[in-house]
């Protein structure tokens, strides 16, 4: 007999940033949230880390697989934390390692932001 408890998998709380720029002006809240995301990607190390996670097989990457970006491990952890705080990445600890995933909803929303709205 097992005492294992099955826990539900919760979807990360991710708020898409906003509608395409050509659709309507951004609200102050949308502009704040969107600027935070783009600011996080404005650092070359963060952009490389984000790209490493996004392009990694299976859509997630262990921190041990993406740490070779030319900075120390504590600096990598700092940059990953900033990407998480901006809502661009989510993470899950598995034993000793932390695995990171790009949030698809946020990525799609950021892409849509810069895409011209469809005209009918």
C-alpha positions in Angstrom: 0.0 0.0 0.0 1.3 3.4 -0.9 0.9 6.7 1.0 1.6 8.7 -2.2 -0.6 11.7 -2.7 -1.4 12.9 -6.2 -1.1 16.6 -6.5 -2.9 18.6 -9.3 -0.7 20.3 -11.9 -1.4 24.0 -11.8 -1.0 26.2 -14.8 1.3 29.1 -14.2 -0.4 32.4 -13.7 0.6 34.2 -16.9 -1.1 37.3 -18.1 -0.7 38.0 -21.8 0.8 41.5 -22.2 -1.6 43.3 -24.5 -3.2 43.6 -27.9 -1.2 44.5 -31.1 0.1 48.1 -31.0 -1.8 48.9 -34.2 -5.1 47.9 -32.6 -5.4 50.5 -29.9 -3.2 52.5 -27.5 -1.9 50.6 -24.5 -3.3 51.3 -21.1 -0.9 52.4 -18.4 -1.0 48.9 -16.9 -0.4 47.1 -20.2 2.5 49.4 -21.0 4.1 48.8 -17.6 3.8 45.0 -17.9 5.1 45.0 -21.5 8.0 47.3 -20.7 9.1 45.0 -17.9 9.2 42.1 -20.3 11.1 43.9 -23.0 13.4 45.4 -20.4 14.3 41.9 -19.2 15.1 40.9 -22.8 17.2 44.1 -23.3 20.2 42.6 -21.6 22.4 40.4 -24.0 23.0 37.7 -21.3 19.3 37.5 -20.5 18.4 37.3 -24.2 20.9 34.5 -24.7 19.5 32.6 -21.7 16.0 33.1 -22.9 16.9 31.9 -26.4 18.7 28.9 -24.9 15.6 27.9 -23.0 13.2 28.6 -25.9 15.3 26.6 -28.4 16.1 23.7 -26.0 14.7 20.3 -27.0 11.4 19.6 -25.2 10.7 23.3 -24.5 12.5 23.3 -21.2 16.1 23.4 -20.1 18.0 22.5 -16.9 20.1 25.4 -15.6 23.1 23.0 -15.9 22.6 23.0 -19.7 22.3 26.7 -20.3 24.9 28.2 -17.9 27.6 28.7 -20.5 26.9 32.3 -21.5 30.2 33.8 -20.4 29.3 34.9 -16.9 29.6 33.2 -13.4 26.9 30.9 -12.1 25.6 33.4 -9.6 25.2 35.9 -12.4 23.3 33.4 -14.5 21.0 32.8 -11.5 20.4 36.5 -11.2 19.5 36.9 -14.9 17.2 33.8 -14.8 15.5 35.4 -11.7 14.9 38.6 -13.7 13.4 36.7 -16.6 11.1 34.9 -14.2 10.1 38.1 -12.4 9.2 39.6 -15.8 6.9 36.6 -16.5 8.9 35.2 -19.4 10.1 32.0 -17.8 8.7 29.6 -15.2 10.8 27.1 -13.3 10.5 23.8 -11.5 13.0 22.3 -9.1 13.8 18.6 -9.6 16.2 17.3 -7.1 19.3 19.5 -7.2 18.5 21.1 -10.5 16.1 23.8 -11.6 14.4 23.4 -15.0 13.2 26.5 -16.9 10.4 26.8 -19.5 9.4 29.7 -21.7 5.8 30.7 -21.1 4.1 30.1 -24.4 1.2 32.5 -23.7 3.5 35.3 -23.0 5.7 34.6 -26.0 2.7 34.5 -28.3 1.3 37.8 -26.7 4.7 39.5 -27.2 4.8 38.4 -30.8 1.2 39.5 -31.4 2.0 42.9 -29.9 4.5 43.6 -32.6 2.4 42.1 -35.4 0.1 44.2 -37.5 -3.5 43.7 -36.6 -5.4 41.8 -39.3 -7.6 43.9 -41.6 -10.9 42.5 -42.8 
